[in-house]
Amino acid sequence: MSGIVMTSMIAAAAMAAASASAAIKTEAVEYKDGDTALEGYLAYDDSAKAPQPLVLVVHEWWGLNDYAKGRARQLAEMGYVAFAVDMYGKGVLATDAKQAGELAGKLRSDRKLMRQRITAALEAAKANPRVDAKRITAIGYCFGGTVVLELARSGADIAGVISFHGGLDTPTPADGKNIKCKVLVLSGADDRSVPLSQIAAFEDEMRAGKVDYQIVLYGGAVHGFTNSANGNDPSKNVAYNAEADRRSWQAMKDFFAEILKQPSG
């Protein structure tokens, strides 16, 4: 093969990659929960000709930061309309663990408000004409994992929810009977913040509600295993685990292939 032909092929491949990347658009979306102003982050493939499945992405306890936005862009590249939601309020981001705990704690202690806040995001995202309102799911990380489970417990008419290393507890386990969607829990087997007793209680709730649920435990993984910013010291109970990250993302793809009829490759 001549150098000219090879160069042309490389240039064509680079142009195709640039074109594919350029098709992914992102934008800030303002919406409200009552009097509270919120600002989510929408990512989508601008070249899509028909409405696409919607994935809500719920942030960790820090607030809507670059990590949740990055996951939204990844999902957009896979053919979804992804909406990274804002659970705290426009521009509200924790600067340290103490503040993050206070922000998340306010919603953890008020599950009605938590459900109200995530439902506001769902309604705002559903209104977008790019969204196929019959194919909706939600994923959440840590605090966000708890949020998507509460969305399910609210009886939301969606296809499924996925909790990545999220808390499974609830003050109202009887609400498991409200769940209409499928549930996938992806947790670290060594996560001390989600002990086996909490997992057992969650399973009892799911059984009582006759929910179609799955739980996957990743050996050696602790809390926050999908976020590389968490470092690699599991003794702190918050650490990145590359294998668990890869496997859980694939588990998400397989789940979506089942409930949204999307390719899992």
GUROSE-563073 format. One record per residue (C-alpha): x, y, z; residue in one letter. Coordinates in pm, whole numbers, plus 50000, padded with zeros to 5 digits. Example, Ala and Ser with C-alpha at 12.3 -4.5 7.8 and 13.67 -1.06 7.14 Angstrom:
// GUROSE-563073
<pt><X>51230</X><Y>49550</Y><Z>50780</Z><aa>a</aa></pt>
<pt><X>51367</X><Y>49894</Y><Z>50714</Z><aa>s</aa></pt>
//
This chain:
// GUROSE-563073
<pt><X>50000</X><Y>50000</Y><Z>50000</Z><aa>m</aa></pt>
<pt><X>50144</X><Y>50338</Y><Z>49899</Z><aa>s</aa></pt>
<pt><X>50221</X><Y>50608</Y><Z>50151</Z><aa>g</aa></pt>
<pt><X>49970</X><Y>50838</Y><Z>49980</Z><aa>i</aa></pt>
<pt><X>49689</X><Y>50584</Y><Z>50012</Z><aa>v</aa></pt>
<pt><X>49777</X><Y>50513</Y><Z>50374</Z><aa>m</aa></pt>
<pt><X>49786</X><Y>50884</Y><Z>50455</Z><aa>t</aa></pt>
<pt><X>49448</X><Y>50931</Y><Z>50289</Z><aa>s</aa></pt>
<pt><X>49298</X><Y>50645</Y><Z>50491</Z><aa>m</aa></pt>
<pt><X>49433</X><Y>50787</Y><Z>50816</Z><aa>i</aa></pt>
<pt><X>49299</X><Y>51131</Y><Z>50730</Z><aa>a</aa></pt>
<pt><X>48957</X><Y>50986</Y><Z>50644</Z><aa>a</aa></pt>
<pt><X>48945</X><Y>50794</Y><Z>50972</Z><aa>a</aa></pt>
<pt><X>49041</X><Y>51106</Y><Z>51165</Z><aa>a</aa></pt>
<pt><X>48771</X><Y>51307</Y><Z>50989</Z><aa>m</aa></pt>
<pt><X>48511</X><Y>51038</Y><Z>51065</Z><aa>a</aa></pt>
<pt><X>48611</X><Y>51034</Y><Z>51431</Z><aa>a</aa></pt>
<pt><X>48597</X><Y>51413</Y><Z>51448</Z><aa>a</aa></pt>
<pt><X>48255</X><Y>51411</Y><Z>51281</Z><aa>s</aa></pt>
<pt><X>48121</X><Y>51153</Y><Z>51529</Z><aa>a</aa></pt>
<pt><X>48256</X><Y>51355</Y><Z>51821</Z><aa>s</aa></pt>
<pt><X>48115</X><Y>51678</Y><Z>51679</Z><aa>a</aa></pt>
<pt><X>47767</X><Y>51522</Y><Z>51670</Z><aa>a</aa></pt>
<pt><X>47755</X><Y>51506</Y><Z>52051</Z><aa>i</aa></pt>
<pt><X>47600</X><Y>51826</Y><Z>52181</Z><aa>k</aa></pt>
<pt><X>47567</X><Y>51941</Y><Z>52540</Z><aa>t</aa></pt>
<pt><X>47366</X><Y>52218</Y><Z>52696</Z><aa>e</aa></pt>
<pt><X>47257</X><Y>52349</Y><Z>53033</Z><aa>a</aa></pt>
<pt><X>46886</X><Y>52308</Y><Z>53105</Z><aa>v</aa></pt>
<pt><X>46716</X><Y>52520</Y><Z>53368</Z><aa>e</aa></pt>
<pt><X>46409</X><Y>52384</Y><Z>53545</Z><aa>y</aa></pt>
<pt><X>46240</X><Y>52413</Y><Z>53881</Z><aa>k</aa></pt>
<pt><X>46120</X><Y>52211</Y><Z>54176</Z><aa>d</aa></pt>
<pt><X>45866</X><Y>52446</Y><Z>54329</Z><aa>g</aa></pt>
<pt><X>46058</X><Y>52766</Y><Z>54403</Z><aa>d</aa></pt>
<pt><X>46399</X><Y>52599</Y><Z>54379</Z><aa>t</aa></pt>
<pt><X>46590</X><Y>52681</Y><Z>54061</Z><aa>a</aa></pt>
<pt><X>46783</X><Y>52385</Y><Z>53922</Z><aa>l</aa></pt>
<pt><X>47018</X><Y>52343</Y><Z>53628</Z><aa>e</aa></pt>
<pt><X>47079</X><Y>52007</Y><Z>53465</Z><aa>g</aa></pt>
<pt><X>47318</X><Y>51904</Y><Z>53189</Z><aa>y</aa></pt>
<pt><X>47184</X><Y>51754</Y><Z>52869</Z><aa>l</aa></pt>
<pt><X>47399</X><Y>51547</Y><Z>52629</Z><aa>a</aa></pt>
<pt><X>47276</X><Y>51401</Y><Z>52302</Z><aa>y</aa></pt>
<pt><X>47374</X><Y>51298</Y><Z>51951</Z><aa>d</aa></pt>
<pt><X>47272</X><Y>51584</Y><Z>51726</Z><aa>d</aa></pt>
<pt><X>47275</X><Y>51357</Y><Z>51420</Z><aa>s</aa></pt>
<pt><X>47000</X><Y>51128</Y><Z>51556</Z><aa>a</aa></pt>
<pt><X>46697</X><Y>51130</Y><Z>51326</Z><aa>k</aa></pt>
<pt><X>46443</X><Y>50991</Y><Z>51574</Z><aa>a</aa></pt>
<pt><X>46373</X><Y>51028</Y><Z>51947</Z><aa>p</aa></pt>
<pt><X>46623</X><Y>50835</Y><Z>52162</Z><aa>q</aa></pt>
<pt><X>46594</X><Y>50658</Y><Z>52499</Z><aa>p</aa></pt>
<pt><X>46647</X><Y>50884</Y><Z>52800</Z><aa>l</aa></pt>
<pt><X>46893</X><Y>50812</Y><Z>53081</Z><aa>v</aa></pt>
<pt><X>46883</X><Y>51029</Y><Z>53391</Z><aa>l</aa></pt>
<pt><X>47225</X><Y>51051</Y><Z>53558</Z><aa>v</aa></pt>
<pt><X>47225</X><Y>51138</Y><Z>53928</Z><aa>v</aa></pt>
<pt><X>47543</X><Y>51278</Y><Z>54079</Z><aa>h</aa></pt>
<pt><X>47741</X><Y>51179</Y><Z>54387</Z><aa>e</aa></pt>
<pt><X>47706</X><Y>51374</Y><Z>54710</Z><aa>w</aa></pt>
<pt><X>47929</X><Y>51652</Y><Z>54573</Z><aa>w</aa></pt>
<pt><X>47656</X><Y>51782</Y><Z>54340</Z><aa>g</aa></pt>
<pt><X>47637</X><Y>51807</Y><Z>53963</Z><aa>l</aa></pt>
<pt><X>48006</X><Y>51814</Y><Z>53880</Z><aa>n</aa></pt>
<pt><X>48228</X><Y>51707</Y><Z>53590</Z><aa>d</aa></pt>
<pt><X>48210</X><Y>51339</Y><Z>53683</Z><aa>y</aa></pt>
<pt><X>47834</X><Y>51313</Y><Z>53630</Z><aa>a</aa></pt>
<pt><X>47859</X><Y>51530</Y><Z>53319</Z><aa>k</aa></pt>
<pt><X>48129</X><Y>51301</Y><Z>53178</Z><aa>g</aa></pt>
<pt><X>47908</X><Y>50997</Y><Z>53228</Z><aa>r</aa></pt>
<pt><X>47627</X><Y>51181</Y><Z>53048</Z><aa>a</aa></pt>
<pt><X>47853</X><Y>51242</Y><Z>52749</Z><aa>r</aa></pt>
<pt><X>47954</X><Y>50876</Y><Z>52744</Z><aa>q</aa></pt>
<pt><X>47589</X><Y>50776</Y><Z>52732</Z><aa>l</aa></pt>
<pt><X>47518</X><Y>51024</Y><Z>52453</Z><aa>a</aa></pt>
<pt><X>47795</X><Y>50863</Y><Z>52250</Z><aa>e</aa></pt>
<pt><X>47612</X><Y>50532</Y><Z>52295</Z><aa>m</aa></pt>
<pt><X>47290</X><Y>50666</Y><Z>52144</Z><aa>g</aa></pt>
<pt><X>47101</X><Y>50793</Y><Z>52448</Z><aa>y</aa></pt>
<pt><X>46974</X><Y>51132</Y><Z>52546</Z><aa>v</aa></pt>
<pt><X>47143</X><Y>51172</Y><Z>52884</Z><aa>a</aa></pt>
<pt><X>47031</X><Y>51423</Y><Z>53144</Z><aa>f</aa></pt>
<pt><X>47263</X><Y>51478</Y><Z>53439</Z><aa>a</aa></pt>
<pt><X>47024</X><Y>51607</Y><Z>53702</Z><aa>v</aa></pt>
<pt><X>47072</X><Y>51871</Y><Z>53970</Z><aa>d</aa></pt>
<pt><X>46954</X><Y>51760</Y><Z>54313</Z><aa>m</aa></pt>
<pt><X>47079</X><Y>52060</Y><Z>54514</Z><aa>y</aa></pt>
<pt><X>47005</X><Y>52381</Y><Z>54322</Z><aa>g</aa></pt>
<pt><X>47159</X><Y>52581</Y><Z>54042</Z><aa>k</aa></pt>
<pt><X>47529</X><Y>52636</Y><Z>54102</Z><aa>g</aa></pt>
<pt><X>47534</X><Y>52447</Y><Z>54435</Z><aa>v</aa></pt>
<pt><X>47845</X><Y>52228</Y><Z>54463</Z><aa>l</aa></pt>
<pt><X>48009</X><Y>52097</Y><Z>54778</Z><aa>a</aa></pt>
<pt><X>48368</X><Y>52207</Y><Z>54834</Z><aa>t</aa></pt>
<pt><X>48449</X><Y>51955</Y><Z>55106</Z><aa>d</aa></pt>
<pt><X>48315</X><Y>51634</Y><Z>55257</Z><aa>a</aa></pt>
<pt><X>48145</X><Y>51817</Y><Z>55545</Z><aa>k</aa></pt>
<pt><X>47940</X><Y>52032</Y><Z>55309</Z><aa>q</aa></pt>
<pt><X>47867</X><Y>51735</Y><Z>55083</Z><aa>a</aa></pt>
<pt><X>47739</X><Y>51541</Y><Z>55381</Z><aa>g</aa></pt>
<pt><X>47511</X><Y>51827</Y><Z>55481</Z><aa>e</aa></pt>
<pt><X>47370</X><Y>51868</Y><Z>55130</Z><aa>l</aa></pt>
<pt><X>47311</X><Y>51497</Y><Z>55080</Z><aa>a</aa></pt>
<pt><X>47190</X><Y>51454</Y><Z>55437</Z><aa>g</aa></pt>
<pt><X>46912</X><Y>51707</Y><Z>55388</Z><aa>k</aa></pt>
<pt><X>46762</X><Y>51492</Y><Z>55112</Z><aa>l</aa></pt>
<pt><X>46841</X><Y>51158</Y><Z>55273</Z><aa>r</aa></pt>
<pt><X>46645</X><Y>51265</Y><Z>55579</Z><aa>s</aa></pt>
<pt><X>46355</X><Y>51390</Y><Z>55367</Z><aa>d</aa></pt>
<pt><X>46274</X><Y>51120</Y><Z>55114</Z><aa>r</aa></pt>
<pt><X>45961</X><Y>51305</Y><Z>55003</Z><aa>k</aa></pt>
<pt><X>46177</X><Y>51599</Y><Z>54897</Z><aa>l</aa></pt>
<pt><X>46429</X><Y>51364</Y><Z>54736</Z><aa>m</aa></pt>
<pt><X>46156</X><Y>51203</Y><Z>54526</Z><aa>r</aa></pt>
<pt><X>46006</X><Y>51541</Y><Z>54442</Z><aa>q</aa></pt>
<pt><X>46345</X><Y>51673</Y><Z>54326</Z><aa>r</aa></pt>
<pt><X>46426</X><Y>51375</Y><Z>54101</Z><aa>i</aa></pt>
<pt><X>46071</X><Y>51371</Y><Z>53962</Z><aa>t</aa></pt>
<pt><X>46112</X><Y>51736</Y><Z>53862</Z><aa>a</aa></pt>
<pt><X>46422</X><Y>51637</Y><Z>53666</Z><aa>a</aa></pt>
<pt><X>46239</X><Y>51348</Y><Z>53504</Z><aa>l</aa></pt>
<pt><X>45954</X><Y>51571</Y><Z>53389</Z><aa>e</aa></pt>
<pt><X>46192</X><Y>51836</Y><Z>53257</Z><aa>a</aa></pt>
<pt><X>46388</X><Y>51580</Y><Z>53056</Z><aa>a</aa></pt>
<pt><X>46077</X><Y>51403</Y><Z>52922</Z><aa>k</aa></pt>
<pt><X>45960</X><Y>51731</Y><Z>52773</Z><aa>a</aa></pt>
<pt><X>46255</X><Y>51738</Y><Z>52534</Z><aa>n</aa></pt>
<pt><X>46143</X><Y>51639</Y><Z>52182</Z><aa>p</aa></pt>
<pt><X>46461</X><Y>51434</Y><Z>52138</Z><aa>r</aa></pt>
<pt><X>46343</X><Y>51192</Y><Z>52408</Z><aa>v</aa></pt>
<pt><X>46151</X><Y>50870</Y><Z>52349</Z><aa>d</aa></pt>
<pt><X>45923</X><Y>50898</Y><Z>52652</Z><aa>a</aa></pt>
<pt><X>45843</X><Y>50526</Y><Z>52637</Z><aa>k</aa></pt>
<pt><X>46207</X><Y>50430</Y><Z>52698</Z><aa>r</aa></pt>
<pt><X>46338</X><Y>50594</Y><Z>53014</Z><aa>i</aa></pt>
<pt><X>46580</X><Y>50477</Y><Z>53280</Z><aa>t</aa></pt>
<pt><X>46794</X><Y>50631</Y><Z>53552</Z><aa>a</aa></pt>
<pt><X>47140</X><Y>50564</Y><Z>53691</Z><aa>i</aa></pt>
<pt><X>47298</X><Y>50709</Y><Z>54003</Z><aa>g</aa></pt>
<pt><X>47634</X><Y>50708</Y><Z>54177</Z><aa>y</aa></pt>
<pt><X>47673</X><Y>50682</Y><Z>54556</Z><aa>c</aa></pt>
<pt><X>47417</X><Y>50937</Y><Z>54683</Z><aa>f</aa></pt>
<pt><X>47269</X><Y>50926</Y><Z>54333</Z><aa>g</aa></pt>
<pt><X>47223</X><Y>50552</Y><Z>54363</Z><aa>g</aa></pt>
<pt><X>46997</X><Y>50610</Y><Z>54662</Z><aa>t</aa></pt>
<pt><X>46809</X><Y>50875</Y><Z>54464</Z><aa>v</aa></pt>
<pt><X>46726</X><Y>50650</Y><Z>54168</Z><aa>v</aa></pt>
<pt><X>46600</X><Y>50379</Y><Z>54403</Z><aa>l</aa></pt>
<pt><X>46370</X><Y>50636</Y><Z>54562</Z><aa>e</aa></pt>
<pt><X>46250</X><Y>50731</Y><Z>54215</Z><aa>l</aa></pt>
<pt><X>46159</X><Y>50367</Y><Z>54162</Z><aa>a</aa></pt>
<pt><X>45989</X><Y>50349</Y><Z>54504</Z><aa>r</aa></pt>
<pt><X>45779</X><Y>50650</Y><Z>54408</Z><aa>s</aa></pt>
<pt><X>45611</X><Y>50437</Y><Z>54143</Z><aa>g</aa></pt>
<pt><X>45763</X><Y>50623</Y><Z>53849</Z><aa>a</aa></pt>
<pt><X>45660</X><Y>50485</Y><Z>53512</Z><aa>d</aa></pt>
<pt><X>46008</X><Y>50411</Y><Z>53377</Z><aa>i</aa></pt>
<pt><X>46184</X><Y>50103</Y><Z>53244</Z><aa>a</aa></pt>
<pt><X>46451</X><Y>50061</Y><Z>53508</Z><aa>g</aa></pt>
<pt><X>46702</X><Y>50207</Y><Z>53753</Z><aa>v</aa></pt>
<pt><X>47066</X><Y>50129</Y><Z>53828</Z><aa>i</aa></pt>
<pt><X>47242</X><Y>50209</Y><Z>54153</Z><aa>s</aa></pt>
<pt><X>47623</X><Y>50225</Y><Z>54132</Z><aa>f</aa></pt>
<pt><X>47766</X><Y>50183</Y><Z>54485</Z><aa>h</aa></pt>
<pt><X>47462</X><Y>50359</Y><Z>54632</Z><aa>g</aa></pt>
<pt><X>47294</X><Y>50327</Y><Z>54968</Z><aa>g</aa></pt>
<pt><X>47003</X><Y>50081</Y><Z>54965</Z><aa>l</aa></pt>
<pt><X>46829</X><Y>50176</Y><Z>55288</Z><aa>d</aa></pt>
<pt><X>46491</X><Y>50344</Y><Z>55308</Z><aa>t</aa></pt>
<pt><X>46271</X><Y>50459</Y><Z>55596</Z><aa>p</aa></pt>
<pt><X>45966</X><Y>50320</Y><Z>55412</Z><aa>t</aa></pt>
<pt><X>46046</X><Y>49967</Y><Z>55289</Z><aa>p</aa></pt>
<pt><X>45676</X><Y>49908</Y><Z>55222</Z><aa>a</aa></pt>
<pt><X>45714</X><Y>50146</Y><Z>54928</Z><aa>d</aa></pt>
<pt><X>45897</X><Y>49871</Y><Z>54746</Z><aa>g</aa></pt>
<pt><X>45549</X><Y>49757</Y><Z>54646</Z><aa>k</aa></pt>
<pt><X>45516</X><Y>50073</Y><Z>54435</Z><aa>n</aa></pt>
<pt><X>45806</X><Y>49979</Y><Z>54208</Z><aa>i</aa></pt>
<pt><X>45697</X><Y>49920</Y><Z>53849</Z><aa>k</aa></pt>
<pt><X>46039</X><Y>49903</Y><Z>53685</Z><aa>c</aa></pt>
<pt><X>46335</X><Y>49667</Y><Z>53687</Z><aa>k</aa></pt>
<pt><X>46614</X><Y>49732</Y><Z>53935</Z><aa>v</aa></pt>
<pt><X>46989</X><Y>49669</Y><Z>53910</Z><aa>l</aa></pt>
<pt><X>47220</X><Y>49724</Y><Z>54208</Z><aa>v</aa></pt>
<pt><X>47597</X><Y>49727</Y><Z>54149</Z><aa>l</aa></pt>
<pt><X>47789</X><Y>49733</Y><Z>54476</Z><aa>s</aa></pt>
<pt><X>48134</X><Y>49672</Y><Z>54617</Z><aa>g</aa></pt>
<pt><X>48152</X><Y>49349</Y><Z>54814</Z><aa>a</aa></pt>
<pt><X>48380</X><Y>49521</Y><Z>55066</Z><aa>d</aa></pt>
<pt><X>48187</X><Y>49849</Y><Z>55088</Z><aa>d</aa></pt>
<pt><X>48149</X><Y>49910</Y><Z>55462</Z><aa>r</aa></pt>
<pt><X>47886</X><Y>50178</Y><Z>55402</Z><aa>s</aa></pt>
<pt><X>47659</X><Y>49920</Y><Z>55236</Z><aa>v</aa></pt>
<pt><X>47698</X><Y>49617</Y><Z>55467</Z><aa>p</aa></pt>
<pt><X>47547</X><Y>49277</Y><Z>55404</Z><aa>l</aa></pt>
<pt><X>47272</X><Y>49353</Y><Z>55656</Z><aa>s</aa></pt>
<pt><X>47159</X><Y>49646</Y><Z>55440</Z><aa>q</aa></pt>
<pt><X>47170</X><Y>49430</Y><Z>55129</Z><aa>i</aa></pt>
<pt><X>46963</X><Y>49162</Y><Z>55303</Z><aa>a</aa></pt>
<pt><X>46702</X><Y>49419</Y><Z>55410</Z><aa>a</aa></pt>
<pt><X>46689</X><Y>49553</Y><Z>55055</Z><aa>f</aa></pt>
<pt><X>46634</X><Y>49202</Y><Z>54919</Z><aa>e</aa></pt>
<pt><X>46349</X><Y>49150</Y><Z>55165</Z><aa>d</aa></pt>
<pt><X>46194</X><Y>49475</Y><Z>55041</Z><aa>e</aa></pt>
<pt><X>46230</X><Y>49370</Y><Z>54677</Z><aa>m</aa></pt>
<pt><X>46084</X><Y>49024</Y><Z>54741</Z><aa>r</aa></pt>
<pt><X>45788</X><Y>49169</Y><Z>54932</Z><aa>a</aa></pt>
<pt><X>45721</X><Y>49404</Y><Z>54641</Z><aa>g</aa></pt>
<pt><X>45765</X><Y>49127</Y><Z>54384</Z><aa>k</aa></pt>
<pt><X>46022</X><Y>49345</Y><Z>54205</Z><aa>v</aa></pt>
<pt><X>46235</X><Y>49220</Y><Z>53915</Z><aa>d</aa></pt>
<pt><X>46574</X><Y>49301</Y><Z>54068</Z><aa>y</aa></pt>
<pt><X>46939</X><Y>49203</Y><Z>54038</Z><aa>q</aa></pt>
<pt><X>47231</X><Y>49263</Y><Z>54275</Z><aa>i</aa></pt>
<pt><X>47592</X><Y>49229</Y><Z>54163</Z><aa>v</aa></pt>
<pt><X>47875</X><Y>49243</Y><Z>54419</Z><aa>l</aa></pt>
<pt><X>48229</X><Y>49311</Y><Z>54299</Z><aa>y</aa></pt>
<pt><X>48498</X><Y>49137</Y><Z>54500</Z><aa>g</aa></pt>
<pt><X>48766</X><Y>49364</Y><Z>54643</Z><aa>g</aa></pt>
<pt><X>48570</X><Y>49678</Y><Z>54558</Z><aa>a</aa></pt>
<pt><X>48473</X><Y>49938</Y><Z>54818</Z><aa>v</aa></pt>
<pt><X>48262</X><Y>50254</Y><Z>54798</Z><aa>h</aa></pt>
<pt><X>48301</X><Y>50483</Y><Z>54496</Z><aa>g</aa></pt>
<pt><X>48468</X><Y>50218</Y><Z>54281</Z><aa>f</aa></pt>
<pt><X>48371</X><Y>50381</Y><Z>53948</Z><aa>t</aa></pt>
<pt><X>48542</X><Y>50716</Y><Z>54005</Z><aa>n</aa></pt>
<pt><X>48917</X><Y>50733</Y><Z>53940</Z><aa>s</aa></pt>
<pt><X>48936</X><Y>51055</Y><Z>54142</Z><aa>a</aa></pt>
<pt><X>48884</X><Y>50843</Y><Z>54455</Z><aa>n</aa></pt>
<pt><X>49240</X><Y>50709</Y><Z>54448</Z><aa>g</aa></pt>
<pt><X>49343</X><Y>50349</Y><Z>54502</Z><aa>n</aa></pt>
<pt><X>49353</X><Y>50297</Y><Z>54879</Z><aa>d</aa></pt>
<pt><X>49062</X><Y>50066</Y><Z>54969</Z><aa>p</aa></pt>
<pt><X>49145</X><Y>50091</Y><Z>55341</Z><aa>s</aa></pt>
<pt><X>48968</X><Y>50429</Y><Z>55333</Z><aa>k</aa></pt>
<pt><X>48651</X><Y>50255</Y><Z>55206</Z><aa>n</aa></pt>
<pt><X>48643</X><Y>50494</Y><Z>54909</Z><aa>v</aa></pt>
<pt><X>48864</X><Y>50390</Y><Z>54620</Z><aa>a</aa></pt>
<pt><X>48864</X><Y>50335</Y><Z>54248</Z><aa>y</aa></pt>
<pt><X>48864</X><Y>49979</Y><Z>54116</Z><aa>n</aa></pt>
<pt><X>48926</X><Y>49958</Y><Z>53741</Z><aa>a</aa></pt>
<pt><X>48791</X><Y>49606</Y><Z>53703</Z><aa>e</aa></pt>
<pt><X>48472</X><Y>49680</Y><Z>53896</Z><aa>a</aa></pt>
<pt><X>48430</X><Y>50001</Y><Z>53698</Z><aa>d</aa></pt>
<pt><X>48462</X><Y>49817</Y><Z>53366</Z><aa>r</aa></pt>
<pt><X>48241</X><Y>49528</Y><Z>53471</Z><aa>r</aa></pt>
<pt><X>47968</X><Y>49750</Y><Z>53616</Z><aa>s</aa></pt>
<pt><X>47956</X><Y>49964</Y><Z>53300</Z><aa>w</aa></pt>
<pt><X>47916</X><Y>49648</Y><Z>53095</Z><aa>q</aa></pt>
<pt><X>47643</X><Y>49530</Y><Z>53333</Z><aa>a</aa></pt>
<pt><X>47467</X><Y>49860</Y><Z>53270</Z><aa>m</aa></pt>
<pt><X>47492</X><Y>49808</Y><Z>52893</Z><aa>k</aa></pt>
<pt><X>47348</X><Y>49458</Y><Z>52921</Z><aa>d</aa></pt>
<pt><X>47064</X><Y>49585</Y><Z>53140</Z><aa>f</aa></pt>
<pt><X>46984</X><Y>49858</Y><Z>52890</Z><aa>f</aa></pt>
<pt><X>46992</X><Y>49606</Y><Z>52607</Z><aa>a</aa></pt>
<pt><X>46722</X><Y>49412</Y><Z>52790</Z><aa>e</aa></pt>
<pt><X>46493</X><Y>49691</Y><Z>52909</Z><aa>i</aa></pt>
<pt><X>46545</X><Y>49952</Y><Z>52635</Z><aa>l</aa></pt>
<pt><X>46622</X><Y>49718</Y><Z>52343</Z><aa>k</aa></pt>
<pt><X>46956</X><Y>49891</Y><Z>52283</Z><aa>q</aa></pt>
<pt><X>47275</X><Y>49711</Y><Z>52166</Z><aa>p</aa></pt>
<pt><X>47504</X><Y>49615</Y><Z>52456</Z><aa>s</aa></pt>
<pt><X>47832</X><Y>49618</Y><Z>52264</Z><aa>g</aa></pt>
//
